[in-house]
Amino acid sequence: MSFFKEIRYLFAWLEDQELSPGAFFLWVVLMVINAGCALLTTSGEWLWRVEFGVANERITDVMHCSQRQMMRYRQELVEQGRIKYKKGNAGEAGVYTMIPLRPNVEPREIRHVLSERVTMVYDYAGNPASFSLEPEKEAGKSYPQT
């Protein structure tokens, strides 16, 4: 997943949907935390975890809001289909799943080389050429190189 591309898609999504400023801020905070949990591949690509844990206190400290406010924002994001949330057991952090807005992003398993542990990450599906941001060339037209 790409942080900046997800933000672009969120702004496009917001043209037709409504989100409170607090829920928007929580979404950004969760994206930043999830980016910090990403796994670096040997090719230098960052793979975002599908699920990641974070304590309520960490979120409320960043947002400077009460736990009750944060829970209301979280519920709004769940209802809008932007996140999934599983409450943690006593003393454990809750588990979040960011729902990608960008098309062609889907979860897949990766195995860690040394431990054989499996982690679910988001990856791009389909033809990589379809992710290009360059305009499609029409027959007979040429576009300047950038």
CNS distance restraints for C-alpha pairs under 8 A (distance, minus, plus):
assign (resid   1 and name CA) (resid   5 and name CA) 7.91 0.50 0.50
assign (resid   1 and name CA) (resid   6 and name CA) 7.44 0.50 0.50
assign (resid   1 and name CA) (resid  47 and name CA) 6.89 0.50 0.50
assign (resid   1 and name CA) (resid  48 and name CA) 6.13 0.50 0.50
assign (resid   1 and name CA) (resid 100 and name CA) 7.66 0.50 0.50
assign (resid   1 and name CA) (resid 105 and name CA) 7.14 0.50 0.50
assign (resid   1 and name CA) (resid 122 and name CA) 6.27 0.50 0.50
assign (resid   1 and name CA) (resid 123 and name CA) 6.71 0.50 0.50
assign (resid   1 and name CA) (resid 124 and name CA) 7.75 0.50 0.50
assign (resid   2 and name CA) (resid   6 and name CA) 6.05 0.50 0.50
assign (resid   3 and name CA) (resid   7 and name CA) 6.38 0.50 0.50
assign (resid   3 and name CA) (resid  31 and name CA) 7.14 0.50 0.50
assign (resid   3 and name CA) (resid  35 and name CA) 7.53 0.50 0.50
assign (resid   4 and name CA) (resid   8 and name CA) 6.31 0.50 0.50
assign (resid   5 and name CA) (resid   9 and name CA) 6.22 0.50 0.50
assign (resid   5 and name CA) (resid 102 and name CA) 7.33 0.50 0.50
assign (resid   6 and name CA) (resid  10 and name CA) 6.01 0.50 0.50
assign (resid   6 and name CA) (resid 100 and name CA) 7.01 0.50 0.50
assign (resid   6 and name CA) (resid 101 and name CA) 6.14 0.50 0.50
assign (resid   6 and name CA) (resid 102 and name CA) 6.22 0.50 0.50
assign (resid   7 and name CA) (resid  11 and name CA) 6.26 0.50 0.50
assign (resid   8 and name CA) (resid  12 and name CA) 6.46 0.50 0.50
assign (resid   9 and name CA) (resid  13 and name CA) 6.06 0.50 0.50
assign (resid   9 and name CA) (resid 101 and name CA) 5.85 0.50 0.50
assign (resid   9 and name CA) (resid 102 and name CA) 6.18 0.50 0.50
assign (resid  10 and name CA) (resid  14 and name CA) 6.04 0.50 0.50
assign (resid  10 and name CA) (resid 101 and name CA) 6.65 0.50 0.50
assign (resid  11 and name CA) (resid  15 and name CA) 6.64 0.50 0.50
assign (resid  12 and name CA) (resid  16 and name CA) 7.72 0.50 0.50
assign (resid  13 and name CA) (resid  17 and name CA) 6.16 0.50 0.50
assign (resid  13 and name CA) (resid 101 and name CA) 7.97 0.50 0.50
assign (resid  14 and name CA) (resid  18 and name CA) 6.04 0.50 0.50
assign (resid  14 and name CA) (resid  19 and name CA) 7.28 0.50 0.50
assign (resid  19 and name CA) (resid  23 and name CA) 6.24 0.50 0.50
assign (resid  19 and name CA) (resid  24 and name CA) 6.30 0.50 0.50
assign (resid  19 and name CA) (resid  76 and name CA) 7.75 0.50 0.50
assign (resid  20 and name CA) (resid  24 and name CA) 6.20 0.50 0.50
assign (resid  20 and name CA) (resid  73 and name CA) 7.80 0.50 0.50
assign (resid  21 and name CA) (resid  25 and name CA) 6.12 0.50 0.50
assign (resid  22 and name CA) (resid  26 and name CA) 6.16 0.50 0.50
assign (resid  22 and name CA) (resid  70 and name CA) 7.82 0.50 0.50
assign (resid  22 and name CA) (resid  73 and name CA) 5.95 0.50 0.50
assign (resid  23 and name CA) (resid  27 and name CA) 6.15 0.50 0.50
assign (resid  23 and name CA) (resid  73 and name CA) 4.44 0.50 0.50
assign (resid  23 and name CA) (resid  74 and name CA) 6.61 0.50 0.50
assign (resid  23 and name CA) (resid  76 and name CA) 6.57 0.50 0.50
assign (resid  23 and name CA) (resid  77 and name CA) 6.31 0.50 0.50
assign (resid  24 and name CA) (resid  28 and name CA) 6.40 0.50 0.50
assign (resid  25 and name CA) (resid  29 and name CA) 6.19 0.50 0.50
assign (resid  25 and name CA) (resid  63 and name CA) 7.59 0.50 0.50
assign (resid  26 and name CA) (resid  30 and name CA) 6.09 0.50 0.50
assign (resid  26 and name CA) (resid  59 and name CA) 7.87 0.50 0.50
assign (resid  26 and name CA) (resid  63 and name CA) 7.44 0.50 0.50
assign (resid  26 and name CA) (resid  70 and name CA) 7.53 0.50 0.50
assign (resid  26 and name CA) (resid  73 and name CA) 6.85 0.50 0.50
assign (resid  26 and name CA) (resid  74 and name CA) 7.22 0.50 0.50
assign (resid  27 and name CA) (resid  31 and name CA) 6.16 0.50 0.50
assign (resid  27 and name CA) (resid  77 and name CA) 7.55 0.50 0.50
assign (resid  28 and name CA) (resid  32 and name CA) 6.25 0.50 0.50
assign (resid  29 and name CA) (resid  33 and name CA) 6.26 0.50 0.50
assign (resid  29 and name CA) (resid  59 and name CA) 7.34 0.50 0.50
assign (resid  29 and name CA) (resid  62 and name CA) 7.71 0.50 0.50
assign (resid  29 and name CA) (resid  63 and name CA) 7.89 0.50 0.50
assign (resid  30 and name CA) (resid  34 and name CA) 5.96 0.50 0.50
assign (resid  30 and name CA) (resid  98 and name CA) 7.85 0.50 0.50
assign (resid  31 and name CA) (resid  35 and name CA) 6.04 0.50 0.50
assign (resid  31 and name CA) (resid  98 and name CA) 7.54 0.50 0.50
assign (resid  32 and name CA) (resid  36 and name CA) 6.39 0.50 0.50
assign (resid  33 and name CA) (resid  37 and name CA) 6.66 0.50 0.50
assign (resid  34 and name CA) (resid  38 and name CA) 6.56 0.50 0.50
assign (resid  34 and name CA) (resid  48 and name CA) 6.81 0.50 0.50
assign (resid  34 and name CA) (resid  49 and name CA) 7.01 0.50 0.50
assign (resid  34 and name CA) (resid  52 and name CA) 6.61 0.50 0.50
assign (resid  35 and name CA) (resid  48 and name CA) 6.41 0.50 0.50
assign (resid  37 and name CA) (resid  48 and name CA) 6.95 0.50 0.50
assign (resid  37 and name CA) (resid  49 and name CA) 6.74 0.50 0.50
assign (resid  37 and name CA) (resid  52 and name CA) 7.27 0.50 0.50
assign (resid  38 and name CA) (resid  46 and name CA) 5.88 0.50 0.50
assign (resid  38 and name CA) (resid  47 and name CA) 5.32 0.50 0.50
assign (resid  38 and name CA) (resid  48 and name CA) 4.40 0.50 0.50
assign (resid  38 and name CA) (resid  49 and name CA) 5.85 0.50 0.50
assign (resid  39 and name CA) (resid  46 and name CA) 5.49 0.50 0.50
assign (resid  39 and name CA) (resid  47 and name CA) 5.12 0.50 0.50
assign (resid  39 and name CA) (resid  48 and name CA) 6.49 0.50 0.50
assign (resid  39 and name CA) (resid  49 and name CA) 7.46 0.50 0.50
assign (resid  40 and name CA) (resid  44 and name CA) 6.03 0.50 0.50
assign (resid  40 and name CA) (resid  45 and name CA) 5.80 0.50 0.50
assign (resid  40 and name CA) (resid  46 and name CA) 4.65 0.50 0.50
assign (resid  40 and name CA) (resid  47 and name CA) 6.45 0.50 0.50
assign (resid  41 and name CA) (resid  45 and name CA) 5.31 0.50 0.50
assign (resid  41 and name CA) (resid  46 and name CA) 6.27 0.50 0.50
assign (resid  41 and name CA) (resid  47 and name CA) 7.38 0.50 0.50
assign (resid  47 and name CA) (resid 121 and name CA) 5.93 0.50 0.50
assign (resid  47 and name CA) (resid 122 and name CA) 6.27 0.50 0.50
assign (resid  47 and name CA) (resid 123 and name CA) 6.87 0.50 0.50
assign (resid  48 and name CA) (resid 121 and name CA) 5.34 0.50 0.50
assign (resid  48 and name CA) (resid 122 and name CA) 5.56 0.50 0.50
assign (resid  48 and name CA) (resid 123 and name CA) 7.97 0.50 0.50
assign (resid  49 and name CA) (resid 119 and name CA) 7.35 0.50 0.50
assign (resid  49 and name CA) (resid 120 and name CA) 5.99 0.50 0.50
assign (resid  49 and name CA) (resid 121 and name CA) 4.28 0.50 0.50
assign (resid  49 and name CA) (resid 122 and name CA) 6.34 0.50 0.50
assign (resid  50 and name CA) (resid  97 and name CA) 5.64 0.50 0.50
assign (resid  50 and name CA) (resid  98 and name CA) 6.95 0.50 0.50
assign (resid  50 and name CA) (resid 107 and name CA) 6.65 0.50 0.50
assign (resid  50 and name CA) (resid 120 and name CA) 5.58 0.50 0.50
assign (resid  50 and name CA) (resid 121 and name CA) 4.95 0.50 0.50
assign (resid  50 and name CA) (resid 122 and name CA) 6.03 0.50 0.50
assign (resid  51 and name CA) (resid  95 and name CA) 6.27 0.50 0.50
assign (resid  51 and name CA) (resid  96 and name CA) 5.50 0.50 0.50
assign (resid  51 and name CA) (resid  97 and name CA) 4.79 0.50 0.50
assign (resid  51 and name CA) (resid  98 and name CA) 7.64 0.50 0.50
assign (resid  51 and name CA) (resid 120 and name CA) 7.44 0.50 0.50
assign (resid  52 and name CA) (resid  95 and name CA) 5.46 0.50 0.50
assign (resid  52 and name CA) (resid  96 and name CA) 5.46 0.50 0.50
assign (resid  52 and name CA) (resid  97 and name CA) 6.77 0.50 0.50
assign (resid  53 and name CA) (resid  93 and name CA) 5.56 0.50 0.50
assign (resid  53 and name CA) (resid  94 and name CA) 5.48 0.50 0.50
assign (resid  53 and name CA) (resid  95 and name CA) 4.33 0.50 0.50
assign (resid  53 and name CA) (resid  96 and name CA) 6.12 0.50 0.50
assign (resid  54 and name CA) (resid  58 and name CA) 6.93 0.50 0.50
assign (resid  54 and name CA) (resid  59 and name CA) 7.55 0.50 0.50
assign (resid  54 and name CA) (resid  93 and name CA) 5.14 0.50 0.50
assign (resid  54 and name CA) (resid  94 and name CA) 5.88 0.50 0.50
assign (resid  54 and name CA) (resid  95 and name CA) 6.64 0.50 0.50
assign (resid  54 and name CA) (resid  96 and name CA) 7.64 0.50 0.50
assign (resid  55 and name CA) (resid  59 and name CA) 6.81 0.50 0.50
assign (resid  55 and name CA) (resid  92 and name CA) 7.36 0.50 0.50
assign (resid  55 and name CA) (resid  93 and name CA) 4.34 0.50 0.50
assign (resid  55 and name CA) (resid  94 and name CA) 6.17 0.50 0.50
assign (resid  56 and name CA) (resid  60 and name CA) 6.16 0.50 0.50
assign (resid  56 and name CA) (resid  67 and name CA) 6.91 0.50 0.50
assign (resid  56 and name CA) (resid  93 and name CA) 7.14 0.50 0.50
assign (resid  56 and name CA) (resid  94 and name CA) 7.55 0.50 0.50
assign (resid  57 and name CA) (resid  61 and name CA) 5.93 0.50 0.50
assign (resid  57 and name CA) (resid  67 and name CA) 7.51 0.50 0.50
assign (resid  58 and name CA) (resid  62 and name CA) 6.43 0.50 0.50
assign (resid  59 and name CA) (resid  63 and name CA) 6.12 0.50 0.50
assign (resid  59 and name CA) (resid  70 and name CA) 7.75 0.50 0.50
assign (resid  60 and name CA) (resid  64 and name CA) 5.49 0.50 0.50
assign (resid  60 and name CA) (resid  65 and name CA) 5.31 0.50 0.50
assign (resid  60 and name CA) (resid  66 and name CA) 6.19 0.50 0.50
assign (resid  60 and name CA) (resid  67 and name CA) 6.16 0.50 0.50
assign (resid  60 and name CA) (resid  70 and name CA) 6.61 0.50 0.50
assign (resid  61 and name CA) (resid  65 and name CA) 7.23 0.50 0.50
assign (resid  65 and name CA) (resid  69 and name CA) 6.28 0.50 0.50
assign (resid  65 and name CA) (resid  70 and name CA) 6.66 0.50 0.50
assign (resid  66 and name CA) (resid  70 and name CA) 6.30 0.50 0.50
assign (resid  67 and name CA) (resid  71 and name CA) 6.07 0.50 0.50
assign (resid  68 and name CA) (resid  72 and name CA) 6.31 0.50 0.50
assign (resid  69 and name CA) (resid  73 and name CA) 6.32 0.50 0.50
assign (resid  70 and name CA) (resid  74 and name CA) 6.04 0.50 0.50
assign (resid  71 and name CA) (resid  75 and name CA) 6.10 0.50 0.50
assign (resid  72 and name CA) (resid  76 and name CA) 6.31 0.50 0.50
assign (resid  73 and name CA) (resid  77 and name CA) 6.39 0.50 0.50
assign (resid  74 and name CA) (resid  78 and name CA) 6.26 0.50 0.50
assign (resid  75 and name CA) (resid  79 and name CA) 6.08 0.50 0.50
assign (resid  76 and name CA) (resid  80 and name CA) 6.09 0.50 0.50
assign (resid  77 and name CA) (resid  81 and name CA) 6.18 0.50 0.50
assign (resid  77 and name CA) (resid  82 and name CA) 5.23 0.50 0.50
assign (resid  77 and name CA) (resid  83 and name CA) 5.78 0.50 0.50
assign (resid  78 and name CA) (resid  82 and name CA) 5.97 0.50 0.50
assign (resid  78 and name CA) (resid  83 and name CA) 5.13 0.50 0.50
assign (resid  78 and name CA) (resid  84 and name CA) 5.71 0.50 0.50
assign (resid  78 and name CA) (resid  85 and name CA) 7.26 0.50 0.50
assign (resid  81 and name CA) (resid  99 and name CA) 7.10 0.50 0.50
assign (resid  82 and name CA) (resid  98 and name CA) 6.35 0.50 0.50
assign (resid  82 and name CA) (resid  99 and name CA) 5.11 0.50 0.50
assign (resid  82 and name CA) (resid 100 and name CA) 7.57 0.50 0.50
assign (resid  83 and name CA) (resid  96 and name CA) 6.84 0.50 0.50
assign (resid  83 and name CA) (resid  97 and name CA) 5.46 0.50 0.50
assign (resid  83 and name CA) (resid  98 and name CA) 4.63 0.50 0.50
assign (resid  83 and name CA) (resid  99 and name CA) 5.27 0.50 0.50
assign (resid  84 and name CA) (resid  96 and name CA) 5.73 0.50 0.50
assign (resid  84 and name CA) (resid  97 and name CA) 4.95 0.50 0.50
assign (resid  84 and name CA) (resid  98 and name CA) 6.64 0.50 0.50
assign (resid  84 and name CA) (resid  99 and name CA) 7.39 0.50 0.50
assign (resid  85 and name CA) (resid  94 and name CA) 7.00 0.50 0.50
assign (resid  85 and name CA) (resid  95 and name CA) 5.76 0.50 0.50
assign (resid  85 and name CA) (resid  96 and name CA) 4.72 0.50 0.50
assign (resid  85 and name CA) (resid  97 and name CA) 6.45 0.50 0.50
assign (resid  86 and name CA) (resid  94 and name CA) 5.69 0.50 0.50
assign (resid  86 and name CA) (resid  95 and name CA) 5.09 0.50 0.50
assign (resid  86 and name CA) (resid  96 and name CA) 6.55 0.50 0.50
assign (resid  87 and name CA) (resid  93 and name CA) 7.44 0.50 0.50
assign (resid  87 and name CA) (resid  94 and name CA) 4.56 0.50 0.50
assign (resid  87 and name CA) (resid  95 and name CA) 6.50 0.50 0.50
assign (resid  88 and name CA) (resid  92 and name CA) 4.98 0.50 0.50
assign (resid  88 and name CA) (resid  93 and name CA) 5.09 0.50 0.50
assign (resid  88 and name CA) (resid  94 and name CA) 4.19 0.50 0.50
assign (resid  88 and name CA) (resid  95 and name CA) 6.67 0.50 0.50
assign (resid  89 and name CA) (resid  93 and name CA) 7.57 0.50 0.50
assign (resid  89 and name CA) (resid  94 and name CA) 7.90 0.50 0.50
assign (resid 100 and name CA) (resid 105 and name CA) 6.71 0.50 0.50
assign (resid 104 and name CA) (resid 124 and name CA) 5.54 0.50 0.50
assign (resid 104 and name CA) (resid 125 and name CA) 5.06 0.50 0.50
assign (resid 104 and name CA) (resid 126 and name CA) 6.71 0.50 0.50
assign (resid 105 and name CA) (resid 122 and name CA) 6.26 0.50 0.50
assign (resid 105 and name CA) (resid 123 and name CA) 5.55 0.50 0.50
assign (resid 105 and name CA) (resid 124 and name CA) 4.60 0.50 0.50
assign (resid 105 and name CA) (resid 125 and name CA) 5.95 0.50 0.50
assign (resid 106 and name CA) (resid 122 and name CA) 5.35 0.50 0.50
assign (resid 106 and name CA) (resid 123 and name CA) 5.61 0.50 0.50
assign (resid 106 and name CA) (resid 124 and name CA) 6.30 0.50 0.50
assign (resid 106 and name CA) (resid 125 and name CA) 6.50 0.50 0.50
assign (resid 107 and name CA) (resid 120 and name CA) 6.20 0.50 0.50
assign (resid 107 and name CA) (resid 121 and name CA) 5.38 0.50 0.50
assign (resid 107 and name CA) (resid 122 and name CA) 4.41 0.50 0.50
assign (resid 107 and name CA) (resid 123 and name CA) 6.14 0.50 0.50
assign (resid 108 and name CA) (resid 120 and name CA) 5.47 0.50 0.50
assign (resid 108 and name CA) (resid 121 and name CA) 5.56 0.50 0.50
assign (resid 108 and name CA) (resid 122 and name CA) 6.22 0.50 0.50
assign (resid 108 and name CA) (resid 123 and name CA) 6.65 0.50 0.50
assign (resid 109 and name CA) (resid 118 and name CA) 6.26 0.50 0.50
assign (resid 109 and name CA) (resid 119 and name CA) 5.65 0.50 0.50
assign (resid 109 and name CA) (resid 120 and name CA) 4.57 0.50 0.50
assign (resid 109 and name CA) (resid 121 and name CA) 6.34 0.50 0.50
assign (resid 110 and name CA) (resid 118 and name CA) 5.58 0.50 0.50
assign (resid 110 and name CA) (resid 119 and name CA) 5.47 0.50 0.50
assign (resid 110 and name CA) (resid 120 and name CA) 6.37 0.50 0.50
assign (resid 110 and name CA) (resid 121 and name CA) 7.15 0.50 0.50
assign (resid 111 and name CA) (resid 116 and name CA) 5.36 0.50 0.50
assign (resid 111 and name CA) (resid 117 and name CA) 5.57 0.50 0.50
assign (resid 111 and name CA) (resid 118 and name CA) 4.57 0.50 0.50
assign (resid 111 and name CA) (resid 119 and name CA) 6.56 0.50 0.50
assign (resid 112 and name CA) (resid 116 and name CA) 4.97 0.50 0.50
assign (resid 112 and name CA) (resid 117 and name CA) 5.34 0.50 0.50
assign (resid 112 and name CA) (resid 118 and name CA) 6.37 0.50 0.50
assign (resid 112 and name CA) (resid 119 and name CA) 7.77 0.50 0.50
assign (resid 124 and name CA) (resid 128 and name CA) 7.64 0.50 0.50
assign (resid 126 and name CA) (resid 130 and name CA) 7.71 0.50 0.50
assign (resid 127 and name CA) (resid 131 and name CA) 7.68 0.50 0.50
assign (resid 128 and name CA) (resid 132 and name CA) 7.62 0.50 0.50
assign (resid 137 and name CA) (resid 141 and name CA) 6.46 0.50 0.50
assign (resid 137 and name CA) (resid 142 and name CA) 6.78 0.50 0.50
assign (resid 137 and name CA) (resid 143 and name CA) 7.34 0.50 0.50
assign (resid 138 and name CA) (resid 142 and name CA) 7.80 0.50 0.50
